[in-house]
Amino acid sequence: MNHVLWGLARNVSLPAELVDRLIAVADGDVAACLAGRADLTRERALALAAHVPESAVQLVREGRLTAVDVDPLAQPDAALALLEEGAGTAAWARAFAADPAVERREKLAACPGLPADVVEALAADPDARVVAELALWATPEVATGLAGHPHAEVRRAVADNPRTPAAVLAALVTGAGLPPARQCLVCEREQTPFVHDRRCGRLDCELPPGASCDGSHESTVRDTYRAALHNPATPTDAVIPFSGHPSALLRWALASRRDLTPEVSRQLAEDPVPGIRADLAENGSADETVIRTLAGDRDHDVRRGLAHNPHVPLDVLIDLSRTTRVGPTLLPRIASASLAEVEELAGSPVPAARMLLALRRDLPPGIRDALAADPDAKVVKAIAPHPGLHDVQLRAMIERHGAQVAARVATNPDATPALLDRLARAETPVKKALRAIARHPRAPAAALLACLSDEKAREAAAGHPALPPHVVIDLLTGLDRQVAEAAAANPSLPPAVMGDLVPPAREGRHRTSGGAERVADHRPPTEGERST
């Protein structure tokens, strides 16, 4: 693909006549970028779909094409996309329901608002994959009718459907009132008993790793249980027995439910699998007794999960902050803290607790300013991006803590161009700071030029509108394709250069080089060139 043309297709300053020229030479990748343009008219969308037929699906999803623009016979994928959006016609749905291609009937089964006769036809489809897809999105009435389907894969899909009635979900878990399933994806393809090798090398094999059937369809039944356990509509009474199930995967699914009884929560808190305890710890339905039990867990992931619990008591969270690394993430309990709790955290003798508070971006000015002057670098690093901090405060952070906080200071929305320039042109600039400066809307040209020296900052700097046009032009012809693409997307790129980059239509949609050889004509001469 031509990275420069891809960048041009995303350039918000691309003149209308160049949009038309780009459509005429677009390949699939360029068409994907053009389809997302805010200024793409219906006429241009039709031209793009005609030139790059595979772009029609995205154009439908972007709202650029409607049913009157699509021929279902010539553009079946686009027609199905319209049906997925609820914008197709009943006639299309009936035609696709009888389509010999299983993949199209399967896509149709996921579409909303299908006519009743189409739903009936799909429910009776001979391919279980089609019926399972229908079951996954079906109305409560249709899901109820499919719960007793002879294929176990269809029942698994019913269990996954959040609109399936609670009584039906309970029956899928207990088996009460349902006839035994007669088939699954395993036994309809392989001689049973069969266990699918997790390292299966057969290129034509579609079975998932570990799928098995001994006549009871056990792996699909297990997946049905798991889907029902993850489904919040499944009644609590139906899932409680799984707290002692021998399958760790099923106990794991249970641990994240919000309707666990205290007894089940206490049982899962003692589970030997750390991941189960970690999910339970993060579960907002765990009571305080369970929370305090898990706070003493020796597994780090369990304690980290507890830190993310929205209802963890503040004293427990402060204790956890001493020993548990949660990263630069605003925790739910911190985000919901009251003013009194915010003041308590701000005055905590535990630096890690103050750091967690400093990650909020709505702090009262007095608390914000106190944290900005905190003696601990990790607290200052967390508060540095907070809006409202003055230039003097940001510079003081750099003076006190240097490289430890430079990158975060560079992300502050109120950082001045002068401060960003100072950070970028330091004797030994912080690489992460350069990457933040390259993305900062207030970055001045001199700072952006310094950012070009860092491999990971170059791409963002190349697309920054404050970068001088002659530098942007130079980057178009560099060896780094991502940087060239970003430069082509830069809105400060002169229109004349944009025009030179778009090849004439006669050169065809598969051309792989634009007019880069003509770009040099727009670049000012270097000192060496002036002297010759």
N, C-alpha and C positions, 0 to 999 in steps of 0.2 A: 504494500500500500504506500501511497505518497503522504508522508506525515505533514508536509507543508500544506497540501490541499485539505487535509483533515483539520488542521488548525484554522485555515481560512474559512472553512465551513462553519466554524464556531465563532468567528469574529463578529461581534455585535455591530461593528462599523462597516461591514462589507456592503458596498453600494448595491442597490437593487439590480442593476444591469449585470454585475458580477455574480450575483446569486443565480441569475438565469444562465450565465455562461458556465458556472460551476455545475449546475444541474445537468447540463448537456454533456459534461465529461466525467460525471461522478461514477465511481465504482461503489460496491456495497458499503465499504467503510465510510466513505465521504457522504454517501446518501444517508447513513444513520445519523451523522451529525447535522446534515441539512434538515432532516425530518423534525429535529427538535428546535429549530429556529422559531423564535416568537413572531418573526415577520413573514413566515411562510404563508402565502395566500393559497386559496383553493386551487387557483389556476397553476401555481407552481407545484403544489402537491400532486396534482394530476400529471404534470409533466415529469416529475420525479418518479412517480409510480410507473409511468410508461417507459422511462429510460432504464430504471432499476426495479424490475417487478418485485423483487424480494423486499423492497422498502415499503410496500403497501401495508403490511401488517403493522409496522411501527407508525405509519401515517394514520392508520385507523385509531391506534391507541393514543396518539397525540391529539386526536379530535380533528384531524385535517381532512379526512375522507368520511363520507357517510354512505348509507345504503344506495343512494342514487348514483354514486361514483364507482361502485364495485360490481363487476360481473362475476357471479358465483361460479360459473363454469370455467372462466379464464383465470380467476383469482380466488380459488377456494380457501386458501389460508386467510386472506383478507376478509372474506365473507364469514369465516368462523370467528375471526377476531371481533367482527361487528356483533355476532351473536353472543360472544363472551361479554361484550359491553352492554348487552340488552338492546342493541340497536339494529339487529337483523330482522328478517321477515319470517313469518310462519312457513311460507313456502320453502324458504331456504332450509329451515330446520327439518321439514319433512323430507326434503331431498337428501340431506346429509344423514338422516336416520337410516336410509336405505343404501348409503354409500358402501361399496365393497371394501374400502380401506378402513381397517379396524381403527387406525390412529385418528381418523377424522370422526368416526362415531364416538370414540373415547373423548375427544375434545368437545364434541357436541354435548355429551352427557354432563359436562361441568358448567354448561351455560345456564344462566338464570331465565326464568319466565318462559320456559318452553311450553308449547301447547300440550294439553292432556294426552292427545293421541300419540305425540312424539315421546313423551315420558313413558307411556305404556309400551311402545315399541322398544325403547331402550331397556326397559326393565325385563323384557323378554329376549334380549339380544343373546345369541348363542355364545358370544365371547364374554367370559367372566370379567375381563378387564373393563369392558364397557359398562357392565352392570355395577361393578364396584365403584367406578367413577361417579355414576349416577347416585349411588348410595351415599357417597361422601358429601354430596351437596343437596341431597333431597329434602323435601318438605317433611314435617313430622309424619304425615299420613303415608307418604311413599316409603320413608325409612321404616315405618312399622311393618309395611307389607313385605319389605325385603329382608327383615330380620330372620325370617325362617327360610331364606334362600338355600338351596342345596349346596352351593359353593361356599366354602369357608372364607374365601377372600372377600366375598360380598359382605358377609357378616362382620368381618374385621372393619370394613369401611363404614358400615352402619354404626359400629361402636365408636368410630372416630368423629362422627357427625355431631356437632354440638346441638343440632335441632332435633336429634332423636329423643323421643319421650323417655322420661326417667324409668318408667316401668319396663320399657323395652330394653334399655341399657342394663337394668338389673337382671332381666331374663338372659341376656347374652353372657353375663358373668356367671349366673347360677345354672343356666341351661333349662330352667323351669319353664315348661309350656312350649318349648321349641323342639322340633324333630332334629335328630342328629344330622350334621352336615355329611354329604356324601362324597365331596371332592375338595381338593385344594390344588394350588399351583404345582405342588410337588408330585402328588400321586397321579395327576392327569398327564404328566410328562415322563415320569420315571417308574420303574418297577419297585414296589415297596417290599420290605423296609428300605428307606434311602435317607442318607445324610449327605447334604451337599458340602463338598470339600471347600473350606474357606479360601484355599489357594487354587481353586479350579482354574484351569488354563483353557477351557473350551471357549472358543470365540463366539459360538452360537448359543451359549448358555445365558439365560436371563434370570435364573433363580438367585435370590439373595444369599450371601454367605451364611452357612449354618442352617439353612432351611432343611427341614426334615419331616418325614411322615412314615409312621409304622402302621398306618391304617386309621389312626385317630386324628391325623392332621395336626400333630402336637405343636409344631412351630407356629402355624397360623392361629391355632387356639391361644397360644401364649401371647401372640401379637394382638389378638382380640382383647384379651384381658388387659394388656398394657394400654391399648387405646382407650378402653373404658375407664381405666384408672386415671388417665390423663384428662378425660372428659369431665369437666366440672358439673355436667348435668347428671352424672351417675350418682344414685342415692348413696348416702354415707353408709347405711346399713349393709349395702352390697359390697363395699370396698374394705370394710374393717377386717374381715377374715384374712386379708392378704398381708396383714402386719407380721404374720408368722410364716409366710409362704417360703418354701425353700429357694425360690428364684430371687436372686438379688435384684434383677432387673424390675421385677414386679414390686418388690418392697421399695425400690428407688422411685418408681412412678408414684407410689403412695405418699412418699415423704414430702412431695411438693404440693399436695392438696391443701386447700384452705379450710376444710371442714373436718379435720381430724379431732377425734375426742381426746381429752387429756390422757386417758389410759393408753391409746395408740401412740400418741406423741412420746410418752415416757418409754414405751417399749422400743420405738425406733431410735430414741436417744441412746440406747444401749446396743444398737446394731453393730456388728463387727465390721461392717463396710464403712470406711470413712466418708465416701461420697454420699451415702444415704444420710449420715449424721449431718454432713455439710448442707445438704438441701433442706433438711429439717430445720437447721439453725437459721437459714435465711427465710424460712416460711413465717410469714407474718401472723399465722394463727397459733404458733407455739405460745404456751402460757409462761408466766414468769418463772415458775419452778423449773420447767424444762430449759428455759434460757439460761438460768444461773447454773444448771448442771452442765450444759454445753460450753459455758464460758471457761470451764476448767478442763476442757478436752485437750489432749496433747497434740492432736492433729491441727496443723496450721490452717488447712482449708476449712475445717469446721469453725475455727475461731473467726476466720475471714468471712465466712458465710454469715455468722452471727453479727458481725459488724455491719452487714448490709441489711439486717432485719429492721424493718421500719419501726418496730415497737420495743427494741432493746432498751432497757433502762439506762439512763445517762451515766450512772456510776459504773455500770458494767462496761459500757462503751469506752469510758475513760480508762478503765483498767485494761481493756483489750488493746487500746492504742499504744500501751507501753511495750507490748510483745508481738503485735500482729501488724504486718505490713499490708495496707489496703491500696496503696498507690494514690495518685492525685485524682481521687474520685470523690465527688460530693456524696456522702452517705445519706440515705433517706431520713435517718433519725436526726442528723444534723440539719438537713434542709427544712424539717418541720419543727425545729426547736423554737420554743417561745422566747420572748425577749429576756425573761429572767434566766432561762437556760443559756441563752447566748452570752449574757453577762457572766454567768458561772463558768462557761467554757473559756471565755476571754481571760478570766483571772485564774485559770487552772495552773498549778505549778508543773503540770505535765506538758512539755513542749509539743508532743505528738497530738494531744487533745486540742491545743491552740491551733495547730496546723490544720486539723480537720475542720475547725470552724472557719479558718482563713480561706477555705475553698468556696465559701459562699460568696455570691456576688451582689448581695442586697443588704449588706451590713450597715448599721447606723454609722454616720461619719466618725463619731468619737471612737468607736470600737475598731473601725477600719484603720484609722490613723494610729491607734495604739499598736495594732498588729503590724503595721508597716514599720514601726520603730522597734519591733521585738528584737531581742539580742540573738535569737536562734535563727540561723539561716534558713532552715526548712519551713519555718513559719513565714518568713519574709518571702520566700520563693512561692509559697501558696497564695499569699495576698497580693503579690506584685501585679497580676492582671486585673485587679479589681477596678472598675470604673470610678472616676472621681479623684484619683490620686494625682497630686500636682507634680510638676516637673521637678521641683526641689526635693520632694519625697522620693521620687524614682531615682534621682541622681544620688541621693543619700544612701539608698539601698546598694547601689553599685559601689559607692565609696566604702561601705562597711563590709560587704560580702562578695564583691567582685564577680568572678566567673560563676560562682554558685547560683547567682540569681539573674545573671545577664539575659539568658534566653527568655525567662518569664517576664522580665521587665520589658523586653522587646515586643511582647504580645499585648501589652497594655493599650487599650484603644485610645488613651489620651497621651501616649508617648509623643513628644514633639519631634518634628523632623530633625532638629538639631541633636537631640538625644540619640535618635536612631542612627544618625550619621556618625556620632562619636562611638557608638557601640560597633558599628560596621567597620570603621577605619581605625580601630584600636591596633596597637602594635602587634598584639596576639589576639585576634578576634575569636570569640567563642563560636564554634561552628553551628551549634543549635540556635544561637542568637542570629546568625546570618540567615538561617532558614526562616526564622520568624520575621525578620526585617523584610525579606524578599516578598512576604505575603502581606505586609502591613500597608494599609491604604495611604498612610501618611509618609511612607518612605520617600526620601528625596533621591534625585538622580545619582548623586555622588555615593550614597549608601548602596544603591542598587548595583552600581558598577563594582563596588567592593564585594557584593554578594556573588557576582559572577565567578569569583575565584573558588567558590566552594561547589563541589560537584553536585551536592544534593540541594543547593539553593539556586543553582543556575536556571532550572526550569521555571520556578516561580518568578524569579527576577526577569526572565525573558518575556514573560507575559504581563509584567507590570506596566500600566499606562504611563508611569512617570519616567520610564527608561527612555533615554534620548532616541529618536527615530533612527539615526544613523547606526547606532549600536544594535538596535532591533534588526535592521537590514543585514548587518554583518552576521548575526546569529542564524539567519535563514540558511546560510550556505555552510554552516559548520558541520562537523562529523556527528554530533549528538542529535539524533532524530527527534527525541522528546523536546529538547531545547528548541530546535527548529520549528516544531509544531506549536510550541507555546509562543514563539515569536510571531508566527503567522496568525495566531489568534489575538495578538496584542492590538487593542483598538487604536493605538497611536501609530500603527503602520500606515504610511502614506497610501492613499488610494491608487496612485500611479504604480506603486510597487505591487499592490494587490493585483492590479490588472496584468502586470507582467508575469505573475505567478500562475495565472490560470491559462492552461494551454488552449489553443483554438479547438472548437468542437470537432473539426475533421480529424483530430489526432486520436479521438476515440476514448471510450471510458476506461480502457485498460492501460492507458499511458501511465508510466510510473515516475516520470520526472516532469516537473512543471517548468516555469520560466526562470528558474534560479540563476541560469547563466546570464539573464538580462538584469538581475537585481543589482549587480555591481555598478551598473550605470548610475544608480541613485545614491551611492555611497560617496561621502566626501573623501578626497584623496588623503592618504596618510602622509606624514612628514617625509618618509622615504620616497613616496611617489612624487611629491612636489619638487624634490631636488633633482629628479631625473628628466 
